[in-house]
Amino acid sequence: MIYTTLQSYQVLQRDSDNQARVKQADGQIVELPVGGPYTVGDAHDILVGDIWVLAGQSNMEGIGDLVDVESPSPFVHSFQSREEWAIAEEPLHWLGESPRIVHHQLWGFDKVPDKIPPRDPQKTKGAGLGLTFAKERYIRAGVPIGLIPSAHGGTSMEQWDPAKRDVGDASLYGALLKRVEKVGGKIAGVLWYQGESDAYPEATERYHQRMHTLVTALRADLQAPDLPFYYVQIGRFIRSIADPDADVCWSGMREAQRTWQDMLPHTAMVAAIDLELNDWIHVGTQGLKRLGRRLADCVDGLRSPDISSVVLERERALIRITYRYVRGGLHAHGLPGGFSLRDQQGVAIPAIYKTTMEGNVVTLHLTEEPLSEGAALWYGWGADPYCNITDGADMAIPAFGPWLLA
């Protein structure tokens, strides 16, 4: 494609030949190789590289404490909520500044503010994963990164429905497309973190279909059939007394996410089940940095560990779980936690007395009592499990279950 209008600090999406093309005022086409910064006409600090969309709900929007946040880089720029390019810095999302009506409607307002509101200098929350992801990509590949922050806290898959594109920026999907169009219409990929709002039975049942619809629509609308789409399996939730079904619902959503990742090409999932929280539902700043690096691994084709096989050795009272995509063996700080056996009603079966790991194999040592019919294996059961197993490259093993054993 050929860019005709530019902003200062804009990132231009590179073509397959690692260049971007700009039409100057005199009609001349200038080819800019990956890198920068460049000055083109009145626009300065132009970069050529890869542009990534950040979409989903609050854990992508970023609610981490603004303490020890990722520092800015001159090679990572952000298309801010106000739709002006700038060097990326935390917080990336300032949705009150957005000209897209959907963000204001979701807050209960009927129009976009006449003036961009001032930013709160006392803001204490807002760190996310995007800046770490982008810096990591630049360090590894030497390719500048542009980010398009487009998440909105508390939103569901239904609210991201591509069928609502026709209402334009009165829908989340339509607003995302318009933001991509405004930066040239081409991107390198999408990072997605959503699912907490869909952790209930009806939404979980429809999760695979809704994800398929979302990704295929993005690829069609952006004319990019191989567009990478990398997402996060939801983490922990400190349930309240008012939500007694949270354990079942959150376990169900995590399994729906785990089992979707191989259904379309150029998709992959990373886990957040091992990360600390800043509050009842939001991953903390340091955990978000780790997620950013995990998503950067996906771009390099490095997958999260996933189950290859589960074998129950009844005679020896062992369960052996073999994982694929493990780098540097499986590890845990302290006693490895997260595995459990449960009956068909989800009641714990107290049969695992020790968990050991060697290479890519986890061995669960069982008491000698026979397992009841319908017994199932879980990792990360419940809304707020304790899980601490990663591989040597800090990729967490995802939550899973139920995996029927007997």
Secondary structure by P-SEA (a helix, b strand, c coil): cccccccccbbbbbcccccccccccccbbbbbcccccccccccccccbbbbbbbbccccccccccccccbbbbccbbbccccccccccccccccccccccaaaaaaacccccccccccccccccbbbcaaaaaaaaaaaaccbbbbbbbccccccccccccccccccccccaaaaaaaaaaaacccccbbbbbbccccccaaaaaaaaaaaaaaaaaaaaaacccbbbbbbbcbbbbbccccccaaaaaaaaaaaaaaaaccccccccccccccccccccccccaaaaaaaaaaaaaaaacccccccccccccccccbbbbbbcccccccccccccccccccccccccccccccccccccbbbbbbcccccccbbbbbcccccbbbbbbbcccccccccccccccc
